[in-house]
Amino acid sequence: MTRFGIFFTNTPRHADAVVVMGTLTEKMKEVIKEAYDAMPEPKLVVLLGACAISGGIIGEAIPLEATVLIPGCPPNPYTILDALIKVKGGEK
């Protein structure tokens, strides 16, 4: 992923996106909202897998227009990489 300019960081203050995997529970709603609010603009949330997409309360925590959906259970690694590259603007 690094060859496509995609890197991991330890803080949302230096991130362009946050990845949510699994079901977002009521107890995690405030945590994901704080992480989202700490990120600089432009920012987005990547919902990774069927549970993150349909099994949670993500719409109550962050704006849904700021999300990227990567379906699958589990998502194929190539599907994940393809979606991230498209979001970054590398390929159409």
C-alpha positions as CSV (number, residue, x, y, z in Angstrom):
1,M,0.0,0.0,0.0
2,T,2.9,2.4,0.6
3,R,3.8,2.3,-3.0
4,F,0.4,3.9,-3.7
5,G,1.0,6.6,-1.1
6,I,-1.2,5.0,1.5
7,F,0.3,5.0,5.0
8,F,-0.9,4.3,8.6
9,T,-0.6,6.8,11.4
10,N,-1.1,6.5,15.1
11,T,-3.3,9.6,15.6
12,P,-6.4,10.9,13.8
13,R,-4.9,14.4,13.8
14,H,-2.5,13.2,11.0
15,A,-5.0,11.0,9.2
16,D,-7.1,11.6,6.1
17,A,-9.4,8.6,6.8
18,V,-10.4,6.2,9.6
19,V,-11.2,2.6,9.0
20,V,-14.2,1.0,10.8
21,M,-14.2,-2.8,10.8
22,G,-17.0,-4.8,12.6
23,T,-20.2,-3.5,14.1
24,L,-20.2,0.0,15.5
25,T,-21.8,-0.3,19.0
26,E,-23.4,2.4,21.1
27,K,-20.3,2.5,23.3
28,M,-18.1,3.1,20.3
29,K,-20.2,5.9,18.9
30,E,-18.6,8.7,20.9
31,V,-15.1,7.3,20.2
32,I,-15.5,7.3,16.5
33,K,-17.1,10.7,16.5
34,E,-14.1,12.1,18.5
35,A,-11.6,10.5,16.1
36,Y,-13.6,11.9,13.1
37,D,-13.7,15.4,14.6
38,A,-10.0,15.3,15.3
39,M,-9.1,14.6,11.6
40,P,-8.2,17.6,9.4
41,E,-10.3,18.3,6.3
42,P,-10.8,16.7,3.8
43,K,-11.6,13.5,5.8
44,L,-13.6,10.3,5.3
45,V,-14.5,7.1,7.0
46,V,-13.9,3.7,5.3
47,L,-16.5,1.1,6.3
48,L,-14.8,-2.2,5.8
49,G,-16.9,-5.3,5.5
50,A,-20.6,-6.2,5.8
51,C,-20.8,-5.7,9.6
52,A,-19.4,-2.1,9.4
53,I,-21.7,-1.2,6.5
54,S,-25.0,-2.7,7.8
55,G,-24.5,-3.7,11.4
56,G,-24.1,-0.5,13.4
57,I,-25.1,3.1,14.2
58,I,-22.4,4.8,12.0
59,G,-24.9,7.4,10.7
60,E,-25.5,8.8,14.2
61,A,-21.8,9.3,14.8
62,I,-20.5,10.8,11.5
63,P,-22.0,12.2,8.3
64,L,-22.8,9.4,5.8
65,E,-21.6,11.5,2.8
66,A,-18.1,11.2,4.2
67,T,-18.0,7.4,4.0
68,V,-16.5,4.9,1.6
69,L,-18.2,1.4,1.5
70,I,-16.0,-1.7,0.9
71,P,-18.4,-4.7,0.9
72,G,-17.6,-8.3,1.7
73,C,-17.4,-10.7,4.5
74,P,-14.5,-10.5,4.7
75,P,-13.6,-8.1,1.9
76,N,-11.0,-9.3,-0.6
77,P,-7.6,-7.6,-0.2
78,Y,-7.7,-6.5,-3.8
79,T,-11.2,-5.0,-3.3
80,I,-9.8,-3.0,-0.3
81,L,-6.8,-1.8,-2.2
82,D,-8.8,-0.9,-5.3
83,A,-11.3,1.2,-3.3
84,L,-8.5,3.0,-1.5
85,I,-6.7,3.8,-4.7
86,K,-9.9,5.1,-6.3
87,V,-10.7,7.3,-3.2
88,K,-7.1,8.7,-3.3
89,G,-7.6,9.5,-7.0
90,G,-5.0,7.1,-8.4
91,E,-7.2,5.2,-10.9
92,K,-10.7,5.5,-12.3
